[in-house]
Amino acid sequence: MSTTYTTRNRDMWDLIAYRLTGSTDHIDTIMKANPQYSATFIFSAGVELTIPELNSVGTYEILPPWKRG
């Protein structure tokens, strides 16, 4: 199940991901769900993005054991 997010003026991918999840871990997932905006770095207000269902696994948890701090 996906939801939508309507951008605010000067939103960027990392800010959108952080605003929605509290982390920037899901930037790639959100970008892949919106390929028509892949070349956009700074959004104007009013762009409707599709936000896929995001799992709660953080970057740390998907790293192999030898790369974990």
C-alpha positions in Angstrom: 0.0 0.0 0.0 1.4 3.4 -0.9 0.5 6.9 0.2 1.2 10.3 -1.3 3.2 13.3 -0.2 2.7 16.8 -1.6 6.0 18.7 -1.7 6.6 22.1 -0.1 8.7 24.7 -1.8 12.4 23.8 -1.9 11.9 20.2 -0.6 14.7 17.9 -1.5 14.8 14.0 -1.5 16.7 13.7 1.7 14.4 16.2 3.5 11.3 14.4 2.3 12.7 11.0 3.5 13.7 12.4 6.8 10.4 14.2 7.3 8.4 11.0 6.6 10.6 8.4 8.4 12.9 10.3 10.7 15.9 9.0 8.6 17.4 9.4 5.2 17.7 5.6 4.7 14.8 5.4 2.3 15.7 8.0 -0.2 16.4 5.5 -3.0 13.1 3.7 -2.4 11.1 6.9 -2.6 13.0 8.0 -5.7 12.4 4.7 -7.4 8.7 5.0 -6.8 8.8 8.4 -8.6 11.0 7.9 -11.6 9.5 10.9 -13.4 11.2 13.2 -10.9 14.6 11.4 -10.7 16.4 14.4 -12.2 14.7 16.8 -9.8 16.9 18.0 -6.9 14.8 20.8 -5.4 11.1 20.6 -5.7 8.6 23.4 -6.1 5.4 23.3 -3.9 2.6 21.1 -4.9 4.3 18.1 -6.6 2.5 14.9 -5.6 4.9 12.0 -4.9 4.0 8.4 -4.4 5.4 7.1 -1.1 5.6 3.3 -1.0 5.2 1.3 2.1 8.6 1.5 3.9 9.9 -1.2 6.2 11.5 -0.1 9.4 14.8 -1.8 8.8 17.6 0.7 9.2 20.8 0.8 7.2 22.7 -0.6 10.2 20.6 -3.7 10.3 21.1 -4.6 6.6 24.9 -4.2 6.7 26.9 -7.4 6.9 28.2 -8.1 10.4 31.8 -7.2 9.5 30.7 -3.7 8.5 28.7 -2.9 11.6 30.4 -0.6 14.1 
